[in-house]
Amino acid sequence: MDWGLQNRLSNIIKPQDNRALMLAVDHGYFLGPTEKLENPKKVIAPLLKYCDSLMVTRGIQRTSVPATTNTPMVLRVSGGSSIIGEDLSQEDITVSIQDAIRLNASALAMSIFVGSKYEYQTVVNLGKLVSEAEQYGIPVLAVTAVGKELGKDERYLSLACRIAAEQGAHIVKTYYCENFEKVVQSCPVPIIVAGGKKIPERDALQLTYNSIKGGAVGVDMGRNIWQSEHPVEMIKAVRSIVHGNANVDSAYDLYKKLVSEGPKKKNKSKKSTQSESKKPTQSKSNKAKTPETKPNPTKK
């Protein structure tokens, strides 16, 4: 493996603990303005320093990610179908290697749809992408995409991950399942687990913990971070598992602690300001009405 390719991989999977926390914000390439990702620039800004890498499309990278960041970019280079189209598996490579180099991508990402109508097209495209990317020392992350008709069990995911690795993918992104250890054992390259749809915060932390315990090098979470009511607190809790070896209980306690600290400070400040502004003009009759007119400090 060439030095440049090794160096780029080490930016994504941290060599000190062989772990990775990737933040996915590429959903718009087929979903459009996804809920709570309508303004990507606003969503990305507070989270960028807590992830090891950002999975992103070139359009969002250029418009919504500050060029001053040191966070590695995992560039989505496949597309072609939307959520309202006939078949999401009909994807092709949509970004040239030259544009990826201009964007200083640390890795290229594309989906393969094993078992779908367009399986052949996506798998062959993966092989072509790997051949071209390796000429420039850029690693490729293969996403084992699943559709409504495809499963998420050990047998299917082992098949999809192994095919991706056989085509030369340097990292595979897949889903967690029962007997996940067998999926990892049958795949000769590192596996990162997708966060999937939004689930309760504790469940997402459990998913993170189970993935690491099962042999994954990390997670690529999107909706379970930026669709949370407290995205920064959530990514910090996820990071405590990925890089801090925290268990689920301690990570969830950290999340709750961070959440409780932030709002309490704001409410206390607001309450103090309101009390001070009322104090000089308050009369006896007004004092009697205070409990009814005082704002409710309860969090939403």
C-alpha positions in Angstrom: 0.0 0.0 0.0 1.4 3.3 -1.1 2.4 6.0 1.6 -0.3 8.4 0.4 -3.1 5.9 0.6 -1.9 4.8 4.0 -1.8 8.4 5.2 -5.3 9.2 4.0 -6.6 6.0 5.7 -4.9 7.0 8.9 -6.8 10.3 8.8 -10.1 8.4 8.8 -9.3 5.4 11.0 -7.2 6.8 13.8 -4.1 4.7 14.3 -3.8 5.3 18.0 -6.8 3.1 18.7 -7.9 1.9 15.2 -11.2 3.6 15.6 -13.3 6.0 13.5 -16.2 8.4 14.1 -17.6 9.5 10.8 -20.4 12.1 10.5 -22.7 11.5 7.5 -24.3 14.5 5.9 -24.7 13.2 2.4 -28.3 12.2 2.6 -29.5 15.0 0.3 -28.0 13.4 -2.7 -31.2 11.2 -3.0 -33.4 12.5 -0.2 -33.2 16.3 -0.9 -33.7 18.6 2.2 -33.8 15.9 4.8 -35.5 16.9 8.1 -33.1 18.9 10.3 -30.6 18.9 7.5 -32.4 21.6 5.5 -29.5 24.1 6.3 -26.4 21.9 6.0 -24.0 24.8 6.9 -25.7 25.5 10.2 -25.9 21.7 11.0 -22.3 20.9 10.2 -20.6 23.9 11.9 -21.0 22.9 15.6 -20.3 19.2 14.9 -17.3 19.3 12.7 -14.6 19.3 15.4 -16.1 16.3 17.1 -16.0 13.9 14.2 -12.9 12.1 12.7 -14.2 12.6 9.1 -17.2 14.0 7.3 -19.1 12.0 4.7 -20.4 14.6 2.2 -21.3 15.4 -1.4 -19.2 17.8 -3.4 -22.0 20.4 -3.5 -22.4 20.6 0.2 -18.6 20.5 0.8 -18.2 23.5 -1.5 -21.1 25.5 -0.1 -21.4 24.5 3.6 -18.0 23.3 4.9 -15.4 25.9 5.8 -12.2 25.4 3.8 -10.1 26.1 6.9 -11.2 22.8 8.6 -8.7 20.0 9.2 -11.4 17.4 9.3 -10.9 14.8 6.5 -13.6 14.6 3.8 -15.1 11.3 2.6 -16.6 12.4 -0.7 -19.8 10.7 -2.0 -19.2 10.1 -5.7 -22.2 8.0 -6.7 -25.8 9.0 -7.4 -28.4 9.1 -10.1 -31.7 8.2 -8.4 -34.0 10.0 -6.0 -36.4 8.8 -3.3 -39.3 9.4 -5.7 -37.7 7.5 -8.5 -38.5 3.9 -9.6 -35.3 2.3 -8.2 -32.7 3.7 -5.9 -30.2 1.1 -7.0 -29.8 2.7 -10.4 -26.7 4.6 -9.4 -23.6 5.6 -11.3 -20.4 7.4 -10.6 -21.2 11.1 -10.8 -17.9 12.8 -9.7 -14.6 12.7 -11.6 -11.3 11.8 -9.9 -10.0 15.2 -10.9 -12.8 16.9 -9.0 -12.2 14.7 -6.0 -8.5 15.7 -6.0 -9.5 19.4 -6.3 -11.7 18.9 -3.2 -8.8 17.3 -1.4 -10.8 14.2 -0.6 -9.3 11.8 1.9 -11.5 9.0 0.6 -14.2 8.3 -2.0 -17.6 6.7 -1.2 -20.1 5.0 -3.3 -22.9 2.5 -2.9 -23.3 -1.0 -4.2 -26.7 -2.7 -4.3 -26.0 -6.4 -4.1 -29.1 -8.5 -5.1 -30.9 -5.5 -6.7 -31.9 -5.0 -10.3 -28.7 -2.8 -10.9 -26.3 -5.0 -8.9 -24.0 -5.6 -11.9 -23.7 -1.8 -12.7 -22.9 -0.8 -9.1 -20.4 -3.6 -8.4 -18.6 -3.0 -11.7 -18.5 0.7 -11.0 -16.9 0.0 -7.6 -14.1 -1.9 -9.3 -13.5 0.8 -11.8 -13.5 3.5 -9.1 -11.0 1.6 -7.0 -8.7 1.1 -10.0 -8.8 4.8 -10.8 -8.5 6.1 -7.2 -5.5 3.9 -6.4 -3.6 5.6 -9.2 -3.8 8.8 -7.0 -3.5 7.1 -3.6 -7.1 7.7 -2.6 -8.9 5.0 -0.6 -12.5 3.9 -1.5 -15.3 3.3 1.0 -18.0 1.0 -0.3 -21.5 1.4 1.1 -23.5 -1.9 1.2 -26.8 -0.2 0.5 -30.0 -2.0 1.2 -33.5 -1.6 -0.2 -37.0 -2.6 0.9 -36.5 -6.0 -0.8 -33.1 -6.6 0.6 -32.3 -7.9 4.1 -30.0 -6.8 6.9 -29.2 -10.2 8.2 -25.8 -11.9 8.7 -26.0 -13.9 5.5 -26.8 -10.9 3.2 -24.4 -8.4 4.8 -21.6 -10.9 4.8 -22.2 -11.4 1.1 -22.3 -7.7 0.3 -19.3 -6.8 2.5 -17.2 -9.6 1.0 -18.0 -8.6 -2.5 -17.1 -5.0 -1.8 -13.8 -6.1 -0.4 -13.1 -8.4 -3.3 -13.5 -5.5 -5.7 -10.8 -3.6 -3.8 -12.7 -1.4 -1.4 -10.4 -0.2 1.4 -13.3 0.3 4.0 -16.8 -1.1 3.9 -19.8 0.7 5.5 -22.6 -1.6 6.4 -25.4 -2.3 8.9 -25.3 -3.9 12.3 -27.1 -7.3 12.7 -27.3 -10.3 14.9 -24.1 -12.4 14.7 -22.3 -9.3 13.5 -19.0 -10.8 14.4 -19.3 -13.2 11.6 -19.8 -10.4 9.1 -16.6 -8.8 10.4 -14.7 -12.1 10.3 -15.6 -12.7 6.7 -14.6 -9.2 5.5 -10.8 -8.6 5.2 -11.0 -4.8 5.3 -12.3 -2.5 8.2 -16.0 -2.2 8.6 -17.8 1.0 9.7 -21.5 0.7 10.8 -24.2 2.9 9.5 -26.4 4.7 12.0 -29.5 4.3 9.9 -32.9 5.9 10.7 -33.4 8.1 13.8 -33.9 6.0 17.0 -33.9 7.1 20.7 -30.5 8.4 21.9 -29.9 5.5 24.2 -30.6 3.0 21.5 -28.2 4.8 19.2 -25.5 4.6 21.8 -26.3 0.9 22.3 -25.9 0.4 18.5 -22.5 2.2 18.7 -21.3 0.0 21.6 -22.5 -3.2 20.0 -20.8 -2.3 16.7 -17.5 -1.7 18.3 -17.8 -4.8 20.5 -18.7 -6.8 17.4 -15.5 -5.8 15.6 -16.3 -2.7 13.6 -13.7 0.1 13.7 -16.4 2.7 14.2 -19.7 4.2 13.1 -20.9 6.6 10.4 -23.8 8.4 12.0 -25.9 11.1 10.6 -29.6 11.2 11.6 -29.0 9.8 15.0 -26.8 12.8 15.7 -28.2 15.9 13.8 -31.8 14.8 14.2 -31.3 14.6 17.9 -32.7 17.5 20.0 -29.1 17.9 21.3 -26.7 17.1 18.4 -23.5 18.3 20.0 -24.2 16.4 23.2 -25.1 13.3 21.2 -21.9 13.3 19.2 -19.8 13.7 22.3 -21.6 10.7 23.9 -21.0 8.6 20.7 -17.4 9.7 20.7 -17.0 8.6 24.4 -17.8 5.0 23.2 -15.8 5.0 20.0 -12.6 6.6 21.3 -13.1 6.5 25.1 -14.3 2.8 25.4 -17.2 4.0 27.5 -20.1 1.6 28.1 -23.7 2.5 27.2 -24.7 3.6 30.6 -21.8 5.9 31.1 -22.2 7.3 27.6 -25.9 8.0 28.1 -25.2 9.5 31.5 -22.7 11.8 29.8 -25.3 12.8 27.3 -27.9 13.6 29.9 -25.4 15.5 32.0 -24.3 17.6 29.0 -28.0 18.3 28.1 -28.9 19.2 31.7 -26.0 21.6 32.1 -26.6 23.7 29.0 -30.3 24.5 29.4 -30.1 25.1 33.2 -27.5 27.8 32.7 -29.7 29.5 30.1 -32.9 29.3 32.2 -31.1 30.5 35.3 -29.7 33.5 33.5 -33.1 34.3 32.0 -34.9 34.0 35.3 -32.4 36.2 37.0 -32.7 38.9 34.4 -36.5 38.9 34.5 -36.5 39.1 38.4 -34.2 42.1 38.3 -36.2 43.9 35.7 -39.4 43.5 37.7 -38.0 44.4 41.2 -37.9 48.2 41.0 -41.5 48.7 39.8 -43.1 45.9 41.8 -45.9 46.9 44.2 -47.7 45.0 46.8 -50.6 44.2 44.5 -48.1 43.1 41.8 -46.3 40.8 44.2 -49.5 38.9 44.8 -49.9 38.3 41.0 -46.3 37.3 40.5 -46.8 33.5 40.7 -49.5 33.7 37.9 -47.5 36.0 35.6 -44.0 34.5 36.1 -42.8 32.7 32.9 -42.6 28.9 33.1 -38.9 27.9 33.0 -39.6 24.3 32.0 -37.5 23.0 29.0 -39.3 22.1 25.8 
